[in-house]
Amino acid sequence: MAPVMYTDLAVFSNAFDCATDLPVVHLVGPNLASLTKREAARQIERWQTQALTQALFNSWQVCNGYQLEQKLMIETSHLDFQIDRPRLFHRMLARGEPAVARELARSDSSSAPWIRRALSRSPEVEDLLYEPTWRLLDPSPMSYIEWHRSAEKTQQLGMSVLDQQEKFAAWIVELPIDQKGSEALEYFIPRSHGSSRWGLLLTLLQLRRWEVHGNLIAYYLQLLELMERCNVPVPDPHFAFMLPALKGYLTSCFSRIHVGPTNPGNVEYQLARLIRARKEFIVVRGDLASGEPSVTR
């Protein structure tokens, strides 16, 4: 009888919002129930709104929504500031409400005229709504074409950012691919400033790349890198608003995957490789995950 051969390439997919009878592998953290599609979309909208509002404050050189609304109402002499000010931008920064993208798309929105007035003096801020971060955070499956389009946009952003940074580092992880460690794969994991939104964007792009290519080990290592970015002691001010909810979001949406067995032993084989990968991955700082990857059926 011929020996059973296991494939070295894991056929896997994000388990987010997916009904299937395939076993679910929990890569990082506890066995958390996944967010619903609507909950994930709402969280992304909140982060979009907070990012845009903070950028508006910086552009207008104000510290809060009260000061921004004072400046916006200078040209509206027929309105009384204390009575008629929208009381909008404080909520947008603090709670991410109302969702700025939805408000701008509505024809009957009372908030949209104020947002457009704020953007009129700093139209470049609106580009934040269309940067790749938000789609990369959306756990819905990506196609090759969509990923490459995100990569092209990221490259444009990255060149402008990296030109301003003095240091840019990377981890090279040597991972044995057999029990004896006689063969090893090297993974290049790029790192920029650990707390920056640029660093988040770059790491997310790599995570979705390995998802598209079906490389489970590289996906797993990149997910650990993402988790570490949530454990920074002094976050970048343009990134801090995401940190309280980010680790739980990533755990719910990206650490639960379906491994598709091309034969009956593939799930166990891939799980063993994940455990070896975690032992070889050197943690530079922070506690990335508790426990080993686990599988449920």
N, C-alpha and C positions, 0 to 999 in steps of 0.2 A: 504494500500500500504506500503510495507516495506521501511524503511528509506534508503537513499542513503549512502553507506559506501565508504569512501575514503581510499585508501591504504596508509600506513605509509611509505612505501618504494617507493621512486621515481624511476621510470624507466627512466634513462637519459643517454645521450651519448654526447660526445664532438661534437659540431656543426662544427668543423673545416673540411672544404672540404667535406661536406656531403650534398647531395641533398635529401631533404625530405620535406614533407608537415607538419611535426610536428611543433608546436610553438617553437620559440627560446627565451630562458630566458637569459637576460644580467645580469650577477651576479655582475660585478664590472666595474665601469668607464662608459664612453659614449658608444653609439651604434656605435662601430667601425666595418668597414668591415674587415673580416678575411683575413689574408695573404693567398696567394696561397700555394699549397704544395711545389712548387719549391722555392718560397721566403723563406719559413720557413726552408727548407733544406739548402739553401745557408747561412742563418744567423747562423745556427748551425755549418756549415763548417768554417765560419769566426771565431767563438768563439773557436772551436777546434784548429785552426791554431794559434790564439793569445795565447792560454793557453800553447801550446807546445813550441812556440817561447820564451815566458817568462821563461819557465822552462829550456830551453836550455841556455839562457843568465845566469841564476842562476848557472847552472851546470858548465859552462865554466868561470864563474866569470868575466863576461863582462857587460857593461852597454848598449850597442847598437849593431846594426847589423854590423856597420863598424868595431868595435873591434873584433867581432866574425869572420868576414871574414878575418881579418888580421891573426888571429890564424889558421884558416883553410888553408890558403895559404902558411904557413911557409914551409910545406913539398912539395910544388909544385914549385920548383925553375925554371921550364921552363915557368912559367906564370908570367906576369907583373901585380902587384897588381892593379895599377891605371887603367889599360886597361881591365884586364881579371876578376876582382872580380865580383861576380854575382849580386851584388846590390839587394839582395833577402830578407834578413832577416829583414831589416827595414820595408819593405812593409808587410811582414808577421805579424809583431807585430802591426803596425799602422792600417792596413786595413784588415788584415786577408786574404791576397791574396799573392800568389796563394793558393788554398785549399790544405793543406798538405796531407790529406788522398788520394785525387784524384791524386796528383802528384806522390806519392809513388806507386800508382797502375798502372801508365802509363809506358809503356816500352820506349816511345820516349820523355820523359820529360827531358828538360835540367836542371830543378831545382832539380829533385830527387837525382842526385849524390851528390849535395852539402848538401841536407838535410840528406842523409844517412851518409855522412862524419861527420856531426855534431852529429848525433845520435850514431855513433860508439864509441865515448868516454863516452857517457851517455845513454846507451840503455834503462835504466829504464824510461826515459822521454817518450819513445814511448808508454808506458802503458796509458798515458793520452788520447790517441786516442780511447781506448777501455773501459774507465770507464763508469759507467751507466748514468752519467749526460746527455750525448748527446742523448741517446735514451729516457730518461725521458722528455727531452725538446721537443722531436719530438711528436707533438700532434696526430699522428696516433694512433688509438685504440690499446690497449695492451691486450693480453690474460692473463689468470691466470698464466700460465706456464712462460710466458715471464716476468711478474711482479716478480714472485718468484725468477727467475734467477737474476734479477736486485737486489732484496733484499739480496740475498746471497753475491753478489759482494760488495754491500754497507756495509754489516756487516763486511766483511774482512777489508775494508777501514776504517770503523768507529772504530773498536777496536784499530787499530794502532793510530788513531788520538785522540780518547778520553783518551787513556793512557797518552797522553802528555798534556792534558788540566786539569787544577785544578778545573774548575767549569763546571757543566753541568746542565742546568735548564729546566723547562717545564712549560707550562701553562695548568691549568685544567679549562675547561670551562663547567659550569653547564648551560644546555640549557633546558628551559621548553618545553615540547612537546605538551601541551594543553593550551587552552586559560586561564585557571585558575592558571596555574603553579603548579598544584598538583603533577605532575610527571616531572622528569628531567632526562636527559641523561648527562653523563660526558664524555668529550672528552679530551684525553691526547695529547697535541700538543708539541712535543719535541723542544727544542731550544738550540742551541749552540751559538758561537759567531755570532752575527747577520750578519756580512759582509763576512763570510768565504765561500769558495767554498764548504767545507764540510757541512756547514749549509744549503746551497742551495740544495745540493744533498739529504740531509736527508728530507727536506721539500718537495721537488719534489717527492720523493719516497712515502711519505705519501699521497700526492695529488693523485697520480696515483693509490694508493691502494684504496682510497675511490671511485675513478672512476670505478675501476674493480668490487668493491663490490656494486656499485649502491647506496652509501650513500650520498645523495645530501647535507645534512646539514654539515656533516663532510668535504666534498669536498669544500664547500663554505668557512668554517672557515679556512681551510688549504690554500685556495687561498688568503685570506686576510693576512695570515702569510707570504706567498710568496711576496705579494705586499709590505709588510713592509720592507722586506729585501732590497728593492730597494731604501729605504729612509735613508740609513745610512750616517752620516756625514763624517766618516773616514773609507773608505772601505779597506778591506784586499788587499794588493798589488797584490795578485794572482787572485783577483776577480774583480778589478776595471774596467778592459777592457769591462766587460759585462754590467755594470750598465747603461750606456747611452741609450742602446736599450732594456734592459731587461723588464722594466715595460710595455712598449708598446707591446712587443712581447707576454708577458704573457696575457695581456688583449685581444689581437687579437686571440690568439690560445686557451686559456683555460677559458675565462670568458663568452663565448657564448656556451650555451648547449641546446640540445633538451630534453624537458621533454615529455616522452611518456605517455599520459593519458590512464590509464586502465579503466577509466570511464570519462564522460564529465567534471566532476568537479576537476579532479586531478591536472590540471595545476594551477588553482586558489588556491587550497589547499596547494600545494607545495610553491607557491609564498608567501602565508601568513606565512608559517613556516620560509621561508628565511628572511622575514622582522623581525619576532620575534627573529630569531637567531642573526641578526645584532645588534639589540638593547641590547641583552644580552652579546655580545662579547665585552670585555673591551679592549680598545686600550691603550697599555702601552706607546707607543710613535709613533709619526708620524700620518699623515692623510691617512688612508688606502683607502678610497673610498668616492666619492661624490654621494649623492643621494641613493635611495633605488633600490633594484633589480627590473628590469622591464621586461615585456614580450611583444613580438610582434608576430603577426601571419602572 
